[in-house]
Amino acid sequence: MLEGYLEIDGKEIPRALLGTSPFIGAAHFGHRARLYLLDLYRNPEAMARIMIKSYDLGVRGIQLIPHAPIIEALQIAQHEGCPLDIIATIGSEPGSDDIALVSNLEPQAMLIDPLITDQADWNIIGEKLDAIKDTGSVAGLITQFPFSTTRKLFDSPVLNDFKLYMIPLNRLGYLMDCDTFGPDERTHFKEIIKKLDKTIIAMHVMAAGIITPDDAFDYLKTVDFVDMAALGIASEVEAEESFSKLFKR
């Protein structure tokens, strides 16, 4: 499942991505976030080993959060013969010129961070989407509120200005903006996502470790609107367990 590449605007984009949210100790990992900061973010060599292991397992893309230690880790992995294609997140650090920084890394795509997307300030979002496209990268958005933000996008002036849309998705509805995620919610969600008509990247598919890879991928296999997925991986063991099972589905 999710092997190979998609062609978007003439660019080959891997369908399976190594996610890097564990590397920055993202808050949704709870008590593990502090450990990830200590063990990974402050240790580019450890992050590089995860990248290299993922590449050895067949992963060809990385969802890069462009913090300096992660870029350093990527450069180590590249030097070791692992040329991961970059799908970068921009705007995660307020005030930073991520687009200029990331464009030097020659990414296939850039996605606007949910901190910006979910504010629905269409002027700011439109300017950033234009700036991304000016670099030659495929433009996209990331949301942490896939129900509410998707509804807003239908009437927005940026609806036709992006190709990729990254959303949280797992069978529990964890880290999604819904109280329950039963049959009715899943049907409605499918309808609005398919109506949006974008290339969909799923994230949080293992619900920050609450769901096992087997359980997560069995659910993902039932969803017909997901084109790509990013898996946040915190160790070489997790990479082996997760990507080997993903590609066997």
N, C-alpha and C positions, 0 to 999 in steps of 0.2 A: 504494500500500500504506500502511495505517495513516493514511488520511485521516479527517477528521471527529472525532466525539466518541462517548464511551460515556456512558450514563446510569447512575449508581450512587447509590443512596439519594437520588434526586431531583436530583442534581448532574450537570451536563454536564462531562465531563472529557476533554480532548483526548487523542487516541491517540498523537500524536507530540510528544515533549517535547525541548526544548533541555536537555541535561545540563550541569552546571556543575562537574564534577570537574576539568577543566583549569584553571578559574579559581582553584582553591585549590592548584594544583600537587600533585595527588594522587600518592602515591608510585609507583603502578603505571605512571606515564608515564616512569619511569626518568630518564635524563639531561635530558629535556625538562621535568621537573617544576620545576627551578630557573628555567628560562627563563620558564615560565608564571607563576611567582610574580612575576618581575621585570616581565614584559611585560603581564600581565593583572591579577593580584590587586592590584598597587600602582597600577593605572590603571583606575579605574571607567569612564572614558569609552571605553576600548578594549573593555571587557566590554559596555558598553551598545551599541556599534556592532555587535557580534556578535548581541546580542539583537534589535536593530532589523532587521538583515539576515535573521535567521531568521524574524522575523515577516513581513517582506516576501515571503519564500518560501512562506508559508502555515502556518508553525508557530504554534500558539496556546497552547502550554503550556510551562512551565519547571519543571524539577526544581531547586528552589531550595535550596542549602545556605546557611543564613542567617547568613553572615558579614557584617559591616558593609559592607565594600567592594562585595560582591555586591548587597546590598540597595540601596546607593547607586546602583549601575549600573542596577538594575531600575527605580528611581524615575526615572532619566534617560530610560530607554526608554519608560516610561509617559508621561512628560511630552511625549515626541516622538510620542505617538499609537499606542503599541504595548502594549495592555492584556493582557499575557500572563497566562493563568490559572496559578495557583501550586499546584504539588504539592511540598510542602516536606519536607526531611529534618530530623528533630529528634534531638537527642542526640549530634551529632557532636563537640561540645565538652563534656567532662565538667564537671558543676557548673553549666552554663548553663541558664537557664529558657527554653529554645527555644520551648516551647509557648505561653507567654504572649507572647513576642516575635512569633512567627509569626502568632498568631491576630489580631494587629492588622493584618496584611497581607491578611486575609480569604482564606485559601487554600481551594481546593476539597478538598484532602486533605493529610494529614501522614503521613509514613512514618518509622518508627523506624530509626535508623542501625544498620548491621550490627555496630558495636562493642558495641551493646546486644543486638540480636537474637541474635547467634551465641553469646552467653554462656548463653543458654537459662535465665536466671533469670526464671521465669514470674511471680513476684510483682511484680518491677520492671516487666516488660513489660506485665503486665496493668494495673498502675496507670497506665502511660503511655497505653495504648490507651484506657482509660476517660477519661483527661484529654483526649485528642484528641477523642473522641466528644462530650464535654461542650461543646466549642467549636462543634460543628456540622459539623466537617470529617469526611470519610471517613478511616478509620484503616487503616494498612497497615504492613507490615514490609519491611525490606531485608535480604538475606543475601549474604554473600560465600562461603558454604559451602552451595550449594543441594542437594547430595546429603544431607549429614549433618543440616543444620538442618531440612530438609523432613521427614526421617524422624522427628526428635524432635517436630515439631509435631503429628503425628498423635495422639500420646498426651498432648499438653499441655492444660492447662486454658484456654488462650487460643485454641484452634483456631477457635472460632466468634466471636471478638471482633474480627476484622479482615477487610477486603474486598480490599485490594490487596497484592500480593506481588511485590517487585522482585528479580530474579535475574540473575546474570551468565549470558550465553549467547552462544556463537559456535561456529563449526564446528570450531575447534581445541580447544575445551575450555579455552582460556587464561583464567586467573584464576578457574577453577572448581576444586572440590576433587575432582579425578580425575586419575589418571596418564595415562590415554588417554581419548579420546572417540570411539570407533569405533561401529559399528552396535549392538553389545550394550549399551554404556553409554548410547547415545542412546535405545534402546528402553526401558531401565529408567528413565531420566530422564523420558521422556515419561509413563510409567505413574504415577510418583509425583507429578509435577506435576499431571497431570490428576485424579488421585485427590484432591489437596488441594482442588480446586474453588474456586480464587480467581481474581480478575482479575490476569493476569500482565503485569508490565512487564519487558521485557528491557533489560539494560544491558550494557556492554562488548561490544556486538555487533561492533565493529570491532577488538576485542582490543587496545585502547590504540594503535591505528594500525598494528598488524602486518598486518591484513587491509584490503584496499581496500574502499571502499563498494560497488562492484559485487559483489565476492565475498561481502561480509557480507550484503547484502540478498538475493542469490540464495539463500543458505542460509536466511536468516530466512523467506523465502517458502515454504520446504518445511515449516516448523514450524507445526502447527495449534493450539498451545496458548498462543501469545503474542497478547495483546490490545493491548498498547501497547509503545512503545520510547522510551528516552531516549538521545540521541546526544550525547556529550561533544564540544564543538566549540571549537577554539582560535583560529579566525580567521574573517574574513568569507569568505575563499576556501574554507575547509573547509565552512562553512555552505552555500555555493552548491553545491559538489560533492556534499555528502552529502544534503541535504534535497531537492534537485532530483531526484536519482536515486532516493531513497526513494519519493517521491510518484509517480514514473513506473512503479514496479514493479507 
